[in-house]
């Protein structure tokens, strides 16, 4: 009885193994067959695709040859064009977009933004962005409220590629929209690609009751050097209820602030402010590059928080002779150690980076 069970079990295992091997072999054969089929379909158009993408089709003959592709070959040409659009610019990109328009892919992508499959919707949004289709801005703005996060992210990415400032308000509102938010990093990158035309939208967002909108607006104002936002950034640093917004505002002031902002930032390095904000303001004072910040930064070299002291020392080392003198005065004049390890760490890092010799 036992022997019979073992034999049956072995046969079952053998059959299962054969099925697995057969399935794997069949899958590989099918994949190889599909790949060869694609290569065969693309062979007549490969040279033209290379010519267009390399910018060697000044007369447009290669682009015209790609336009007449039909059937399965057309789909492969379109996919190749979309893949290349993420890597090229200028005339070659314009020619590839023209091919997509001629094949009806752009119109199809606009329709697919309402497809039941979130994957299809996301791909459609990406194609519209890569093709810089300005007439699709309205439907892409609508897609910012899609139920699927991948669709919302693709829509924001596409709007950034198109670069129409008219979409800035919608992107900012989508950052922390209830139940359908947009990652702050994606929103910021999209906004930065829209240029100076978003200045008014940023100003309005800094007065928003949504933390995410204020945070992104403060970050983008600094990264994009929107100097008109300086008064609003100072107000946010001084009184916003959210710590991350205050930190983003301090960083922005460090990037593009004026001499007026030395005292503003220095005031927020005081011990009665949250430690993360104090650290951010110390870094911002160094980025600001104004020697008037030397006394405030020097007073932080003995701070109980070693990281803050190190950041202050690093900032001083970038402020020229005055900052170097302040750090030098703090260093021990003899071989006896005293509480100065954060300063020593900053000096060591500066030497490694080539700031000091």
Secondary structure, DSSP 8 states (H G I E B T S, - for coil): -HHHHHHHHHHHHHHHHHHHHHHHHHHHHHHHHHHHHHHHHHHHHHHHHHHHHTT--TTSHHHHHHHT--HHHHHHHHHHHHHHHTT--HHHHHHHHHHHHHTTHHHHHHHHTT-S-HHHHHHHHHHHHHTT-GGGHHHHHHHTT-SSHHHHHHHHHHHHHHT-GGGHHHHHHHTT-TTS---HHHHHHHHHTTGGGGHHHHHHHTT-S-HHHHHHHHHHHHHTT-GGGHHHHHHHHHH-S-HHHHHHHHHHHHHH--THHHHHHHHTTSTTS-HHHHHHHHHHHHHHT-GGGHHHHHTTTT-SSHHHHHHHHHHHHTSHHHHHHHHHHHS-SSSS--S-HHHHHHHHHHHHTTS--
